[in-house]
Amino acid sequence: MLRHLLNRRFVIGAWVFTVISCAAGDWKPPKDPDPQRIYYSADEDREAKRYEIALQKHTWYFENAVSIERSLSAVRRSFFLSSWIKLGKEYPPAIDKLKEL
């Protein structure tokens, strides 16, 4: 029960953080970033049509995730890239940024 409450508390906290970030229009990673959570929240931002925020998170993930968590290389990174392509189909500047990187 306690684990469920803590997980629920995290989800609510992450949601509040996302809303505040989007309101500000500029996303910054938390002090102790979790690449997987940032990846999932980038997809949520895309689904909510917060494209610029989603692109900022994708860019951060591309540049930082593997250095934080080595297991995110290779196959797992391919899932991330397919997510970025999906974003690019809805928001063409995302494809330009991917090509740039």
Secondary structure as a PSIPRED ss2 file (coil, helix, strand):
# PSIPRED VFORMAT (PSIPRED V4.0)

   1 M C   1.000  0.000  0.000
   2 L H   0.000  1.000  0.000
   3 R H   0.000  1.000  0.000
   4 H H   0.000  1.000  0.000
   5 L H   0.000  1.000  0.000
   6 L H   0.000  1.000  0.000
   7 N H   0.000  1.000  0.000
   8 R H   0.000  1.000  0.000
   9 R H   0.000  1.000  0.000
  10 F H   0.000  1.000  0.000
  11 V H   0.000  1.000  0.000
  12 I H   0.000  1.000  0.000
  13 G H   0.000  1.000  0.000
  14 A H   0.000  1.000  0.000
  15 W H   0.000  1.000  0.000
  16 V H   0.000  1.000  0.000
  17 F H   0.000  1.000  0.000
  18 T H   0.000  1.000  0.000
  19 V H   0.000  1.000  0.000
  20 I H   0.000  1.000  0.000
  21 S H   0.000  1.000  0.000
  22 C H   0.000  1.000  0.000
  23 A H   0.000  1.000  0.000
  24 A H   0.000  1.000  0.000
  25 G C   1.000  0.000  0.000
  26 D C   1.000  0.000  0.000
  27 W C   1.000  0.000  0.000
  28 K C   1.000  0.000  0.000
  29 P C   1.000  0.000  0.000
  30 P C   1.000  0.000  0.000
  31 K C   1.000  0.000  0.000
  32 D C   1.000  0.000  0.000
  33 P C   1.000  0.000  0.000
  34 D C   1.000  0.000  0.000
  35 P H   0.000  1.000  0.000
  36 Q H   0.000  1.000  0.000
  37 R H   0.000  1.000  0.000
  38 I H   0.000  1.000  0.000
  39 Y H   0.000  1.000  0.000
  40 Y H   0.000  1.000  0.000
  41 S H   0.000  1.000  0.000
  42 A H   0.000  1.000  0.000
  43 D H   0.000  1.000  0.000
  44 E H   0.000  1.000  0.000
  45 D H   0.000  1.000  0.000
  46 R H   0.000  1.000  0.000
  47 E H   0.000  1.000  0.000
  48 A C   1.000  0.000  0.000
  49 K C   1.000  0.000  0.000
  50 R C   1.000  0.000  0.000
  51 Y H   0.000  1.000  0.000
  52 E H   0.000  1.000  0.000
  53 I H   0.000  1.000  0.000
  54 A H   0.000  1.000  0.000
  55 L H   0.000  1.000  0.000
  56 Q H   0.000  1.000  0.000
  57 K H   0.000  1.000  0.000
  58 H H   0.000  1.000  0.000
  59 T H   0.000  1.000  0.000
  60 W H   0.000  1.000  0.000
  61 Y H   0.000  1.000  0.000
  62 F H   0.000  1.000  0.000
  63 E H   0.000  1.000  0.000
  64 N H   0.000  1.000  0.000
  65 A H   0.000  1.000  0.000
  66 V H   0.000  1.000  0.000
  67 S H   0.000  1.000  0.000
  68 I H   0.000  1.000  0.000
  69 E C   1.000  0.000  0.000
  70 R H   0.000  1.000  0.000
  71 S H   0.000  1.000  0.000
  72 L H   0.000  1.000  0.000
  73 S C   1.000  0.000  0.000
  74 A C   1.000  0.000  0.000
  75 V H   0.000  1.000  0.000
  76 R H   0.000  1.000  0.000
  77 R H   0.000  1.000  0.000
  78 S H   0.000  1.000  0.000
  79 F H   0.000  1.000  0.000
  80 F H   0.000  1.000  0.000
  81 L H   0.000  1.000  0.000
  82 S H   0.000  1.000  0.000
  83 S H   0.000  1.000  0.000
  84 W H   0.000  1.000  0.000
  85 I H   0.000  1.000  0.000
  86 K H   0.000  1.000  0.000
  87 L H   0.000  1.000  0.000
  88 G H   0.000  1.000  0.000
  89 K H   0.000  1.000  0.000
  90 E H   0.000  1.000  0.000
  91 Y C   1.000  0.000  0.000
  92 P C   1.000  0.000  0.000
  93 P H   0.000  1.000  0.000
  94 A H   0.000  1.000  0.000
  95 I H   0.000  1.000  0.000
  96 D H   0.000  1.000  0.000
  97 K H   0.000  1.000  0.000
  98 L H   0.000  1.000  0.000
  99 K H   0.000  1.000  0.000
 100 E H   0.000  1.000  0.000
 101 L C   1.000  0.000  0.000
